Every structure is written in C-alpha cells, then in structure tokens.
Amino acid sequence: MNVKLRVLSAGALFFLGQVAFAQRTKKDTLPKEKQIEEVVVLGYGKTATRAKSTAASTTISDKVLEDRPNASFLNSLQGAAPGITINSSSGSPGSGRIDVRVRGIGSLNSAMDPLYVIDGMSTNGTQFRNLNTEDIASISVLRDAAATSIYGNRAANGVVVITTKSGSYNSGMKLTYGTTIGFSTYPNHNYNLVNGSQYRNLQNEFVFGPNDQYTPEEVQNAPNTDWKKQYFQTGMTQQHNLGLTFGGKNINVYSSLGYYDMTGIMKSTDFKRFTFRNNINGKSNDGRFTYGSQLAVGYSKRHQLDQETNVANLVANPLQNPLFSSILARPDLEPNPYGRGSDMYKAIGTGYSDRIPWVTQDIINGGIQNEYTETSVLANVNFAYKLTDYLTVGHKSGIDFKESDRAFARAPYGYLSLVAKAGNDPYGGLEVLNNVKDFNINSITNLTFNKSWGEHTLEVGAYLDYIKAHYRTKQYQQNGLNPLTWSLGSGTGYVPYSTTTPTLYVPNVQAQAVNAGALAYFATADYDYAGKYGFTGMVRRDGAYRFSKDNRWNTFWAVSGRWNIDKEAFMEGSIFDMLKLRSSYGTQGNQNLGITANNVNPLVNAATTTLFRNVYSTNTAYLNQQGLALTTLGNPDVRWETQKMFNVGLDFVLFNRKLEGNFDYYIKTTDNLFNKLNISAASTGTFTIDGNNGRMRNNGVEGILKYNIINKGDLRLSVFANGSWNKNRILELPYGYSPADNVNAAGSLAFQWNLIRYAGVNQDTGEMQFLDKNGNITENPNDSDRVLSGKSFYPKYQGGFGLNGSFKGVFADVLFSWQAGGWQFDNLYTWLMDPNGLASGNNVSADLLNSWTPDNRNTNIPSMTANNTGADGSSDRYLYKTDFIRLKTISLGYSFPKASLGKLPITGLKIFVQGENLVTWSSWKGLDPEPVTDYSLSVYPNPKTFSLGFNVEF
C-alpha cells in the first residue's frame, strides 16, 4: 500500500506490501540515476541494502497491517508474502489457533511454527493476541539458510522478524489518533439442508415406516427454524489507538495506547484488549554510544467455546459443541424456550435425545462458561559503543512474560450439570481455575568489526546468546457448586467436602514447574567488493537443555554469495536497474520436539517426558500397596532434528523501476526426524520410545512481481502478485504405517490420505461401490483395500495478488489471497448424508432427496436403505479440495490535503472504509475452507468484516 514511510534527502521511499520503490519529491534535485536503496532487516539487528543482501527474505510494511480489524497481525499477513502459508483455524475472537508454515512442513512430530523475533529479541510465543498491530513498523520473513541459520537451534521452520515503531531525531511532537468501527457476519455453507416439512416427510418414510408419526397437516405446517440465527449473531469490532512521537538531538520516543474490542459471530464469544508501548532510542553527542529500550504491556480478556482448547474431546461431540448445532439441528424443532438449564431440566428431565439443540443453546446462554485473561510484558534494553572507528561492542537483554488465567465452569444451573449429577446429589456443576506463568529471559552480547578500504568492505561479528525459560502452572478443580451463591472465578458457592459423602465434592489440585534453557555462541562474516560481489558466512554452536550431555551440543553454519550482474561493464545501458544472482547453503536445527499444544511455549513443550529419562507414576500394586510404575521409557540417544537448505534466487528491477521482483528455488532436507521407535516388551508386546529416525525433503519455487503502471504527479497505480509452490516428500521411515485414514509413508508426501476408492452407485441395486486394492469393483471393502491417494490436507500452492492506487488524495488498496492443492475430509457432510441421522435427530442434506430408488436410477447418491450404508466412512467419497481465492481485504478512503485543513489544529486527516474476508470463491461446501485440518469438524468460521474509521494527526 503506497504510503510514505520516511522522507530522505534522496526522495521518499514507498512500500507496496512486500516490495519497495522510489518516488521523487517535488524538492528532489538529485540526478535521475540516483536511487534509494531499500534496507532489508535480517537477524540480530543486522541489516543490508536490498542490492547487497544475499538472503531470501520479504519485508512487509506497516501499511499492509494498519486499520485491519484482526486481533493478531498474523491474520493480516495471509497472501502478503511468498513462501509463508498462514491459515486461521478458528475465527473465534482472540484465537491463537493460527497455523504458520514457512516453506512447507519441516517435521512430522515436532513444533512447526517459525521463530518470532521482536525488536531483536527472540520470543517463545506462537500467538500474539496482546501485540497491538498498530505498533508494528515492518515484518521481515526470513526463509533461506543465509537468513535463518544465524538463529541455529530454533530456525528450522523459518524466522519472522518484527520491528516496532520508533520516533525520529530532531522532530517535533506529533500526536495521532485512529479509530475503526466494524461489523462481522457469518459466512454461508453449501450443504443444502432440508426444511422442516422435508425433514418430517423423510422421518415418516425412513424412520417410522407405515405407521407415520406425523400427519399430513403436521408435515405441511412443520416449524422451519433458522438455527443459524439462534447460534450466530452480527459481531461488532472497535479499536482505538493513540500515538505520541517526538525527538530531540540525542533522543526520540514513540508511545502508544491501544484498545481493541471484538464480539464474536458465535454467541457467548468475545475479546477485549488494552495495550501500552513505549520505545526510546538515544545517542551521545559524538554518536559513538547508542542505547534504546522497548516496553510493551498488554492485558486481554476473552470468552470462548470450550471447543477452542478442548478440541480432542469435543471435536466430534454434537451434544457439548454448539458449533455443530447451526447445521445439524433438526429444522422442525422450535428454539429453546427456557431461559435457564434448570427450567429445562424441570420440564424434560433427562430426555434430551430429540432436543440436542436446546442443550447447546443452554451452553451458549451460560450453562458452560469459559473465560481467559492474559497479562503480558515484553521489555528489553540495549546499548552499543564504538570502541574505535572499526570496533563496536553491543548488548541487549530482554524479558518476555505472560500470565494467563482460565476460569471454566459447568454452571450449577446449567442443564448438563443437572443431568450429570449423581443420584440424589443436591449439587451439580464444577469449576476449574488454571493459572500459567511463563517467564523468559534472552540476553545477547556482540562484538563487531567493520572496515572499508578502497572497494572492499568487511564486517566480522562474534555473538553470545542465552535464553532461559521458567514455566509454572497451577490448577484447582472444585466439584459441586451452590447455584444460589456461586459466581465464576470468585471462589464462592463451593460445596465443602464431607466424609459422609466421600465420593462427592472432591477437589482436585495439580501443579507443574519447568525450567528450560539454551546457550549459543557464533560468529559471522560479510564481505563486499565494489558492490558487485558479496559473500557471507556464519558458524554457530548451540546447546539445549532437552538432551543428554552427549547430545546437548550441535553446530550449525551457512555460506552465501551474490553477484550484482547489473554492475558489470557489459550491462551498461541495459534495461536493468538492478539484476542480482544469489545463492546460499546452510544448516538449522529444531530442538522443540513434540507437537506444540495451542499457545504453549515450544521451549517447554514435552518437557514432562524429559525424553532421555525414565518417567514413573504412583500406582496401586499387590495387596493395595503403593508402588511405582514405569510410564515412559527414556532414550538418552534422542537428539536434534537437523535441516540442510540450498537456495538460489534472482532479484531484478528494470524499465526505470517500472517492473521489479524476485524468484527463488530451494531444497530443504530434514534429518533425524523425531519419531516413536518400536521396541520389544515381553509383557505387553509392542512398546515405543521417543527417538530419531527418517528423513524428509521439501523443495519449491517462490516468486513475486510488481508493476508500477502509473507514477505521475497525483496519480499512482501499481499491481502485484506473489506465489509459491512446495513439494513435500518423506525420503526415509524405517517403519510402515497402520491402516488409518491419514498416514506418513516413506516415498510419498507427509500427512497423506490413505483411503478406499469410491466408485459410485450400483445402478441396479442402489448399493455403494468401491475399488479394492487391485482395482476391482466391490461393495464390501475392508482396510486392506486402502490406497495412498497422493493428497494431503496441507496446500501445495499459496499466494496473493492485488493493486494499489491513488489520485488527488483518493486511495484504493486491494489484496486477494489464494491457496490450492490441499484436500480435506468433509466429515460433517458424511453426517448430513447418513440417513441414520434421521433416527438420532440430526438434520440431513437435501441431496438425499436424489437418492437411488427403482424409479431414480441415474444418480450418484446411493439408496437410503442400502445394505452397505456407512461403508464409505473411510473412502474418498467425501474427500474434497480446499482450494480458494479470497478477497482478503479492500480499503477505500480519502486523505485530506493540508491546504484543505486550513487553520484547524490538525496536520493530517484520513477517512476510510475497509472490508476483510469479503468474498470467497471455493468448491468447498462447508463454512470456511481456510483451516488446515484433517476432518472438517467443529469449525468456527472466519467472519466477514465491514468497518469504517478515520486517522487524525496533530
């Protein structure tokens, strides 16, 4: 989005998403051949001009992020850069379920998230709900070994470098205020549900038989409840941001206050956030000493469905998961008439089987309550001192602290609590209070030598990097709540434990403490000759607490080089303003073994298994004596996952900066994949331990193009597009795979569908037909007929495209995002196409009305009375593409010229309207094709949002 970032003596630098270009100001008197060089932000505060960088990286400006209605900046990155795939798996306000993958998946059973670096300090966060997007100045996505190997032990999945805003030296005080108000709506699905009359007709025909339950009048006058309106609502979003910047000769300051409030499209969900940031930079009079500090404080509170973090237990539970009810609820049932679950319980008792939507309505009306609060502090201080003209010493230390509290309850007046209470027990309900403290320290010390002579420039650096994490959790569960005095999280209404009822009201207390750490020392070297040739090298020694002493340390390294072809004499007078060939090769590591749970610090994930130590638990042994039982067998040989990456790229600018872009090709190989190893155990048969085996490779192509169509006076118009393709392949796995729906198989891609092939309907009988493993028709398939499909739920292609334009203050910015090559099993559609659902009270799809009958043989829908109904549950009948193109964001507005503001006490004013996720083109039937998951169950869709706002500057 083409807006001014900083005025330089050479002109003004503009950003369009991930590409920068120069535009001359009216006062620019420099020769035409003079160009502004974009600064590329790399690791550990290192920077390079675009022409001299050897790295595959993409810089995204704050103008791509500003005024967007998203709680996390990650949502705003989708489609903005090649090589990084971002999928929001939940549209719940403040959700942390956002999958970010850089250059594919680099592991099977370990953390796959990239490393995030904020203002030069590594963070162990994977979600950033407490980071105000309006405080971000730029984001750099580092993808190849030249850029990521410097981070060694945590760089295997790429690096995202976030730089927050700062003030300017010798600048006056500037006060800014911005606000947006938005409205969110829920998307539609294409499941083609039956209405109330159709539902009762089907029940009469296929459930009740000749003795119809519903009379013709009852069928004709059946209710037709729109359950979407019972569960979804129009959400509202508002955000307010106040910023202050000023600077003197030796100091500059940026401060901000932010407030964000979002009501979810699913009732009972919301998110509120308060943020404060203060960034200070300073220097001595002679400029030899520089210092800075950053402080960011955030507090947020959200209410969310239990499904958000309790996915494993509720993903296929229609009784306790309201996300199902808007689709599965029977249409001929009136909405829940009872205000409280206790009233409903008095009316129907435990007979809820044909009123499941009433149960889930009671949940969102307060029957189940789920509140999270999070307090975060991100702070660092840094300094650098030039010992000589060539030698600089620097240090940076920071803390990353998060404390989250969860209060979850089955309210004592909730229907589920009353159904679940035992016998004549007068009190039901339970409350769980959970507290997590996550305190991280990062300290970096460096010594840098930088000298130029003639046409040579050399920079050498030595670094020491230390990370320590302290993680504490506490949980208290109270069983038995008094509805007259209980209030969520207040500690009131607890029914005390009594020895007269030893099985009731028993509290449960748990706690955990983990200390984790890593240490690294490394050296870097950068050499440039005449701006024409450049070489960089890095070697890093890493140690991690996770492993035994024999495997604790590992070495990572990288080398890279570039050739600025446009600097050669034979390029004189060519169409190229810049033409650069670069290449790199290096290694990275992954010590974050084990799949990271939602929002858990990856550094402490899987710490309770300790990998190389045996784990025991107390157990009841002979004669009820307490003893120890071996629950996890340790493996002292567990080691790092390691990765090798080759990259070659071409950067170019031509036609007097009309056209610019870059292309990259890479090969990324992961060795020592973290896996379960099968061993023999005489007493229990097969037993597994944690270990390393297998290799996997990702290779792909990335590219970005931008064309500046018009750049004359007040009229500017640019178009851009980026895209990437990634091919994944498991090279080695010493063990086979079980006959599951989704498997990892050597010689093919990871997370691959392993299904029975569906062949259609027998036109003579209406039975479903399948292909056996040999390709022959069968109507009774079994597990041995599964075949690898060559399809995964991870997309192979992703990208974005759009345009930016402005004319005399009117501006328009448009971004489309797209993904292709992913396949997901539409499990929800299998339920809607199962005629047995009529008997259990589920709604069904009207597609069943086209089922095979003796009079309707030319159809692909089997008979509703087929003998092999249900045999398609592990077939590819319901395997669908999740390809989509989405109008991700569009912004239209007007920036008032200073002359029109007259004597008003403001220096700038912008008004705008904005839309997010406005239109999605996809063949996917469900609510949202974006979540990357195996089965389409329990999806909180990403909402469409329309907003308007203004920014004013004083």
N, C-alpha and C positions, 0 to 999 in steps of 0.2 A: 504494500500500500504506500503510495508515493507521498511521503511527507518528510519535511526537513528534520534531520537528526541533529546536525551541528554545523554551524557556519564556520568555514575555514577560509584562510586567505586565498586559497585557490578556487573556492566556489562552495557549492552546497552538495552534500552527499545525500543521496536518496536511496531508500530501500524499497524493493518490491518483493515482499515475502522474503525469499531467501537469496535474492540477487541484488547487488548494489550497482548504481550507475551514477554518473556525474551530470549535474546540470549547472550551468553557469549563471551567476547572479548578474544583475544589471551593472554592478560596480566592478565586475571581474575584468581586469585589464591584462591578464596573463596571456601569453601566446596560445593559439588554438591547440598546439600539440601537447600542452601541459595537461596532465590528467591527475585526478585524485585517486590515490590508492586505498582500496578498502582494507581495513585491519581485520584479520582473522584471529579470533580468540581461541587459544589452544590450552593445553594442560598446565597447571601450576603457575598460572599468571603469565605464561609465555604467549607472545603474540607475534604475528608475522603479517606482512602485507600480502595481499592476495597473489601478487606476482611471484613472491618469494616463498610461499607456503608449499611444502611437499605433502601435505595431508589431504585426505578425503574428508572434508567437513563442510557443513552447511550452516550459515548464520541466518537466524530469523529475527527480525527486528520487533520492537515493541508494538509497532503499528499493525502487525498481524494479530496481536493479542488484545489490544485496547478495546474497551467498550463491549466486549463479548460477555454474554450472560452466564458463562461457565464458572463453576466453583473452583475448578482446577485448570491451570494453564495447559495440562496435558490434553484436555478435550479440544483446545483451540489449535493444537499442533497437527491434528489429523489432516493429511493432504498438503501440508505446508512444506514438506521436505522429502527428498528421495531417501530410500534406504531405512526409514523408520516407520514401522507399522503401529498404529495406535487404534485400539478398539475399546470403547467403553462398554463393559459387560453389564452395566446397570445404569439406568437413568435416575436412580434414587438421589435426592439432593445430598451433596457432600460425599457421595460414594467414593470409596477407594478402589473399587473393582475396575481398574483400567489396565489393560494389557498393553505393554510397550515392548516391542521387539525391534532390535537393530540388526539388520542383515540376517533375518531368519532366526531359528531356534538353535542355540549352541549347546543344548544339553537335553537329556531326557528326564533326569530326576533331580536336577539342581535348580537353583534360582536362575531365572531367565531375564530378569529386569536389568536395564543398564545401570551404571553408576551415575549418580547425580552429584554435581559439584556446584555449590552456591557461593559466589564471591571467593573462589579459590579454595574453599574448604569442602572436603568430601562429606556427604551426608549418608546416613544409613536409611533414609526414608525412601519409600516407594510410592507414597501418595502425598499430596501437597495441598490438602484442603485448607490449611492455615496460612498458606502463602498467597498474598494478595497479588494477583496477576498484574495489576496496575503499577506495581513497584518494579517490574522486570524491564530492563533496558534491552537485553538481547538474550538469545538462546543459541548455543552452538551445539550441533550434533556431530560428534567425532566418531568416525566409522572404521578407518583402517588402522593398521598397526603403527604407522607413522604418528598417528594422533593418540591412540589409546594405550599403547604398550607402556607409556610413561606411568600409567596407573597400575600396572602389573597385576597384582593378585585379585583385583575386582573389575578388570577391564574387559573380560571375555565377552560381555554382552553389550559392548559399546559404552560411550560416555556422553552424558548430556551436561553441558556447562551453562550455568545460569548466571548472568551478571545483572545485578540490580542497579537502579538509577543512582546518580550522584549529581552534586552541584558542579558549578564551574567557578574557576578563579576569576577574580575581578569582575564579578557580575552583581547586579543589583538584586534586591529581594523580589521574588516572584511567588505569588500565591495562586494556586489553581484549585478549581472545584469542578468535579464531574459527577453526574448522576444519570442513571438509566432506570426506567421502569419497564418491566416486561411481563408478558402473559404467555403461559405454556399450555399447550394442548396435547392430547394423546394421539398417537398415530392409529390408523385402522389396520385391520388384518384382512386376509382374503380366504378365510376358512368357510365362508358361505354357510353360516349356521341356519338351522331350521327355525321357524317361528313356532309360537305356542300351538297353533292348530295342527301344523305338520307333525310336531312332536307327539301330540296325543294320538294322531292317526297311526303313527309308527308304533307307539306303545300298544294300541289296540291290536295291530296286526301281528307284531312280533313278540310281545311280552304276555299279553292276556289271552290271546287266541280267540276262539269263537265266542267266549263269554266276555265281550267288551266291557272294560271298566267305564269308559266314557261314552255317554250318549252322543248322538249327532249334534244336539244343541250344545253340549259341553265342549265338543271339539270345535264347533264354529265360534263359540263365544269364549274360547280359552284366553286367559291373560297372555300378553306378549311383552314381558318385562325386558327393558333395555338395561341389561346388567352392567354395561359399561358406565352408565350414569350413576350406578349405585357404588361403584368402586373407584372410578376415576373422577377427576374434577379439573377445572381450569386452574392451573397453578399461577402464582404471581412471584415475580422476581424484582427486587430493587437493590441497587447498590449506590453507595455514596463514597466519594474519595476526595480527601482534602490533602493537597500537597504544598510544601513550602521549600523553596531553594534560595540560597544566597551564597555569595562568595567574596572573600577579600583577597588581599595579595597573597597570603600564605595559608588560607583555609577556605574550604567550601563545605556546605551542608545540604543534605536532602532529608526532609522529614515528611512523613505521611500518616494519615489516619484513614482507616477504611472500615466500612460497614457493608455487609452482604446479607441478604435475607431471601430465601427461596422456599416457597411452598410447593410440595411435590404434586405431580399429576395423580398419584395414588393417594387417597385419603389417609390421614394419620402420619404422613411423612413430611419432614421439613428440615431446613438447615439455616442456622444463623452464625455469623462470624464477625468478630471485631479484630482489627489488626493495627499495629503501630510499628513504624520503621524509622530509624534514624541512622543515616550514613554520614560519616565525617571523614574528610581527607585533608591532609595538611602537608606542609613542606617548610624547610628552613629558608632563610633569605638567599643562601647560595645554591639551593636546590639539591644539595648533597644528601640531605636527610629528608625522607618522606615517611609518612605514617597514615594510618587510617583505622577506622573502626566501623563495624556494622552491627546493629542491634535490631532484631525483629521479634516482636511479641504477638502472639495470636491466641484467641480464645474462640472456640466454636461449640455449638450445641446442635444436635440433630436427633430427630426421631425417625426411626426406620423400621421396616418389617424385620421380623426375626430371620426371615429367609436370607437377608443380606449377608449375614456372617455365619448362619447355621445352615449352609447350603446342603451339606451332606445328608442331614436328617429331614429336610423339608423340600428338597428339590422335586420329589415325586409324591408329595403329600397334599392332596386337594383339601383335606379337612382342616389343616392348620396353615395353609398358604393362600392368602387372598389373591395372589397373582393369577391363580387358576380360574377363579370364580367368574370373572367377566366373560370368559369363553365357555367354560364347562357347565355353568349354572343352567339348569333346565328353564326354558323360557316361559313355561306355563305356571311358574311359581311366583306369587306376589312377593315383593321385598319384605324383609324382616320387619314386622310391626311392633317389635318390642324394643324399648329404649335401653334395657339392661339385660344382661345374660341371666340374672336371677329371675326376672319376669318370664323370660323364655323357658327357663328350666321349670318353673311352676306350671307353665302351660302345657309343655310337651314332654317333660321328663327327659329320659334318655333316648327317646325316639327321634333321632335327628337324621336317620339314614336318607330320607327323602327331602330333607331340608338343609343339606350341607351348606348352601349359600348363606343361610341365616347364621350358621356358626362362624363363617369367615367374615360376615358383616359385623358380628359381635366383636370379633378380633380387632377390626379397624376402628370400632367405636369405643375401644378401651378395655376389651376383655384381655388382651395381651398388650403390655406396654414395654417399650424398648427405647431408652434414652441414653445417648452418648454425649459426653463432654470431653473436650480436649484442650489442654493448655500447652503452648509450645514457646520455647525461647531459642532463638538462633542468634549467636553472637560471636564475633571474632575481633581481634586486634592484630594489626600488622605494622611492621616498620621495615625500612631498607635504608642502608647507609653506604655511600660510595667512599670506600677506604682510599681509593685512588681513582684516577680518571678511568681506569680499566677494571677495577675490582670492587664488587658490591656484595655486602652481606645483608641477608634479609631473614625475617622470622614472621611466622603467622601462627596464632593459636586461637582455637575456637571451641565452642560448646554447641551441642545440638541436643536439646532437652524436650521431651514430650511426656506429659502425664495425661492419661485418659482414664475416665471413669465410666463404667456402664452400670445402669440400673435396669434390670429386666424383671418383669413380673407377670405371672398369671394372676390377674386380679381376683380377689376372693369373691367378687360378684360377677365374674366372667363365666360364661356358660361352660367352657372346657374345664375350668377349675371345679365347678359344681358336679360335672359328670365324673371327673376323675377321683373325687374324694372317696375315701374308703368307708363302706358300710354306713354306720350311724355317726360317723365323724362330723361334728358340727361345723368344722372349719376346713376350708379348702384353700387353694392358692399357694403360690410360692414366690419368693423374691430372691434374686441373685444380684449381689453387689460385687463388682470386679474393678480393681484398680491396677494400672500398669504404669510404672515409671521407667523411662528409657533415657539414660544419660550417657552421651557420647562426647569424647574429647578427641580433638585432632590437633596435632602440632607439627609444623613444617619449618625446617631451618635450611637455608641455602646459601651458597657462596658462588658468585657468578663472575666470570672473567669475560670482558667484551672489548675487542680491539679491532680497529680498521687501519690498514696501511695500503696505500695505493688502491688497487682494485680488489683487495682481499678484505674479508670480514670474518672474524672467528669469535664465536661465543661458546664458552665451556661452563657448565654448571655442575655443582655437587649438592645433593639434597639428602635430608634425613626426614622421614615421615613416620609419625607414631599415631596410632589410633587405639583408643580404649573405650569399651562399652560396658556399662553397668545396667543390668536389666532386672527389674523386680516386679513380681505380680502377686496379688493377694485376691482371694475370692471367698465370699461368705454367702452361703445359701440358707435361707430360712424357709422351712416348710410349715405352713399353717398361718393364715393371716385373718385378722378380725376385720370384716368389712366396715364396721362402724368407726374404727379408728385408724385404719391403715391408709398411708399416703406414700406414693412411690419414692423410695430413696431416703425417707425421713427417719426410718428406724422405729416408727410407731406401728401399732397393730400386730406385733409379733406375738403369737401364741406360745407361751413358755413350755418347754419340755417337762414332762412329768413321768415319774417311774410307774405310775398307774397305767399309762398308755405308752409303753416303751417303743412301740413301732411308729408312733405319730409325732409330728412336730420336731423331728430330729434335725438339728442344724448340721451343716457341713462346712468345714473350713479347709482351704488349700493355700499354699504359697510356693513360690519358686524364685530362686536367685541365680543369675548367670552373670559371670564376668568374662568378657571376651576381649581379644586384642590382636593387633597386627603391627609389625615393625618392618620398615623398608629403608634401604639406603640405595641411592642410584646416582648415575652421572649422565649428563647429556652433552652433546657437541653439535654445533651448527656452523657450517662453512659456506660462504658465498664468494663467487668470483665474478665481479663486474656485472652483477645482476643477471648473469647469463647461465651460470651453473651453480647448483647448490646441493649440499649433502648434509644429512643429519644422522646422528647415531645416538643410541640410548642403551644402557645396560642397568638392570635393576635387580637387587637381591631382596627377596620377600620372605618374611616369617609369619606364620599364623598359629594361633593357639589351638586350632582344631585337631592338629595331627600329632602323632607321637614324635619324640625327639628325632628319630631317624628320618622322618619325612616332613619335618616342620618347615624347612627352608627350600626355596626354589629360586631359579634365576630366569628372568625374562629380558628380552632385548629386542631391538628393532633397528633397521637401517632404511634410509630412503634417499631419493635423489630426484632432481628436477633438471630439465633443460628448457630454458626460455628461448624457444626457436625464433620468436619474433626479434630477438636481439642480434641474430646473425646477419652478416652483411648481405647475404643473398635474399633476405626478406625485406630489404629496403624498398619502399614504395608499394608493398603488398596491401591487400585488403585487411590484414590482421592488425588490430591494435594490441592484441596480446595472443600468443599461442604458446602454451606450456605443456610439456610432456613430463609426467611424474610417475614414480613407481616406489613401492615400499614392500618390505617383508619383515615380519616380526612375530613375537610370541606374547601371549597373555595367559592369565590363569583365572581359575574360578575356585575359590575356597568356600563359597556359600553353598555347601552341599545340602541337598534336601529341598523339596519344593516349598517355597516360602508361603506361609499362610497369609491370609488377607491382612496387609498392613503391618505384619510382624517384621521387626528389624532382621534383615537377612544375615547379619553378622552373628546373631544369637540363635537363628533358626536351627533346629535339630540338635541344639546343644545338650538336651537332656539325654540323648543317646551316646554322647561323647565319642561315638564312632569306634575308638580303639580300646575302650574299656568295657568290661562286662557290666551289665546293669541287673540289679536284683530287686525283687519286691517281697514284702512280707506275705506269708501265705499260711494257711492252716494245714498242718501236717498230721502225722499219726497221733491218735488219741487227742485230737484238737489242740495239739501243741503248736505254738507259733514257730515258723521257720522262714527260711529264705528260699525263694525260687528264682532261678535264672530266667529273666525275661528277654534280654538282648545279649547276644554273644558278640563281644567286641572283636575288632580286627585291627591290630597295630599296623598293618600294611596299607590302610586307607591313605590315599594321597590326593593331591590336587588334580582337578581336571585341567588339562593344558590345551592351548589352542595355537595354531600357526596360521597366519594370514598373509596372502600375497595380494597386492593391489597394483593396478596400472590405470592411470587416468589421464585425461586430456582436458585442459581448460582453454577457453578461447573467447575473445572479444573481437568483433570485426565490423566492417562497414561504419567506421566512425562511431563505434559504440551503439550501433543500432541493434545488433544481434549478439547475444552472449550466452554462455552456458558451459556445461562440462559433462563428461561421460566417464564412468568408472566400471572396471571389471575386477572381480575379486574371487578368490578361492579361500575358504575358511575351513580348516580341519580341526576337529576336537578329538583329542586322545584321552585315554584313561577315563572314559565315561563312568560317572558314579552310578552304581547299579547294585542290585541284590545278587549275591553269589549263592548258588545252591551247594549245600554240603550234605553229607550223610549223617543222620542221627538215628541210632539203632532203636530208640524208644518211640520216636514219633515219626519216623520216615524222613521225608524231605524237610530240611531246615535251611534257613537263609541267614546270611550275614551281610553287612554293608561292605562294599568293596569297589574295585575299579575293573571294568572290562569294556571293550568295544571302542569303535571309532565312528565318527560321523563327519560328513562334509556338507558345507553349504557353498554354492557358487552362484554368482548372479551378475546382473548388469543394472546400473543406475544412471540416470541422466536427468538433466534439467535444461530448459531453453527459455529464454525471454527475448521478446522482440519489442523494441520501443518504436511503435508505429509513428507516433507524432510527438514531438517535443519542441514546440514553438510557442514562445510567449506564454499566454494564459491557457493554452490548450496542450494537454498531455494525454496520451493513450498508450498503454502497454498491455501485452498479453503474455502469459507464461504457462508452462506446463512442466510437470516433473513426473517421473515414473521409475519403477524398479521391478525387477524380476528376480526371484530367488528359487533355486532348485536345491532341495534337501535330499540327502541320501545317507542311510546308515551303512557304513562300509563293513563293520565287523560287530557281531554279537555272538558270543560263544554258545548261547543257549537259544532254543527255539521259543515259540510263543504258544500260549494256551488258546483254545478256540473261543476267543472273545470277539466282541463287535469291533473294537479298536485296538490295534496291536502295534508293536515295534518289531519289525522284521529285517534281518540283515539282507542287504542288497536292494533295499527299497526305501521309500521315504518314511519319516517318523510319524507316529500317531495316524496310522493308515487304517482305513475302513476294511474290515475283513468280514464280508457278508455273503449270504446266499443270493444268487442272481434271480430276480423276479422275472418271469416270462409272460405274465398276463393271465387271462381268464380262459378256461376251457369253454368254448362257445356252446358245447353240447350239454354240459352239466353245471356250469357256473362256479366250479371249483377253481381255486388259485393254482397256477402252475409255476414251477421253478426249474432252474437248470441244476443238475447235480454237478459234482466236481469234474465229470467228463463231458459236460455239455449236453447231457440227455435230459429230456423233459421228465419231471417228477412232480407229484402232488403231495409227497410226504418227505420233505428234505430233512436232513439232520446236520449236526455240526461238521461232519466230515465233508459236506458239500460247500463249505465256505471257501471263498477265493479272495486273494488280495486284490483290491479294487484300483490301486494306484491313486487313491484320493484321500486327502486329509482335510481336517477342519481348519487348518492354517492356510490362509490365502497365499498364492504364489506371486500375485501381482498387486501393486498398490501405487497410488499417486494422487495428483491433484492438478487442476488447471483453472485458469480464471483470467480476469482482466482488472486493470486499474485505470481510471480516467478522471480528469478534472478539467473544468472550464470556468474561468472567472469566479472561483470560489465554490462552484458546484462540483461535488465529487461522487464517484461511484466505485465501489470495490466489491468484487465477486470472487468467491472461491468455491469450486466443486472438488469433492474428494471421491475417490473410487477404489474399489478392491475387487479382485477376481481370483478364481482358482481354488476357493475353499468350498468344502462340501460338509453339510451338517445333517444329522438325522432328525427329522421333524417328528419327534416323539409325541408331541401334543396332537398332531394330525392323526397319528395312529389311534389315539384315544377317540378322536372325533369320528373316525371311520370304523370303529369297532361297534357292531350292533349290540353287543353285550352291555355296552354303556347305557342303553335304554333301560335295562333292568336295574342298574345301580343308581339311576337318577342323573346321569351325565347327559349333557346336550350332545348332539351329533351334527355332522355336516350334512347339508342338503345334497351333497354329492352322492350320498347313499340312495337318494331317490332315483338315481340312474343305475341302481344295482341290477345285476343279471336276473332275469326272470324268463320263463319259457317264451314270453312274448317280447322280451327285450334282450336279445342275444348279442347284438352288436354293441358291446360296451366293454370298458376296461375296469369296471367295478364288479368284483365278484358277488355272488349271491349272498344275501344276508343270512341265509341258512346253510351256507357251505359247510361241509364237514371239516374242512381244514382251516376254518376261521381261527386266526391267531398265529398261524404258521408263518406269517410274514413279519413277525416281530424282529427277526434277525436277518431280514432280507434288505436288498437295496431299493425296495418299492418306495420307501419314504426318505431316501437319500436325495437331497436337493442342493443345488448351487446356492451359495450365499453371495453371489456377485451383486454389486450395487454401484450406482452412481448417485451421489447425494449433493444437492445444493447446500453445501455446508454452511456458508454464511454469505450474506449480502448486506452491504451498508450503503445508504444514500444520505447525503447531507449537504450542508452549506456552511462554509467558513466565511464569516463576515470580514471584509477588508477593513484595515484600521481606519481608513478615511471615513467609512460609514458609521463608525462608532462615535465620531465627534468628540465631545467633551466628557463622555461617560468615563467613569473611573475604572475602565477595563481596557486591556490591551489586546484581547483576543476572545472570540466567541464562535463556537461551532454547535450546530444543531444537527441531529441525525435520526434516522430510523434504521433499524437493524433486524435481521432475521437469522435464525440458527436452525439447521436441520429442516429446512422448509419443505423440500420435496425429495423423495427417494424413489428412484427407479430400480426395481428389482423383481425377479420372478418368485422370490421367497414369499410364502403365504403368511408367515407369522407377523408379529407386531414390529420386529426390528431384526434386520439381517446382520447388524454390526457385531454383536457379541461373538467372541471366538470361544466356542464350547462344542462338546461332542453332541449333546442332546438339547433340543430346544424346549427345555422345561423351565418354568419359573423365571421368566424374563421380565424384568422391569424395563420397559422400553425407554429409549432416549427421546425426550419430548421435542416438539416443535415450539420454538420460542419467538415471539414478536416483541420488540422493545423499541423505545424511543428515549432520547436523552439529549443532554447538552453538556458542553465543557466550556468553562469560562476562566479566563486568566486575568489576574490583576497585577 
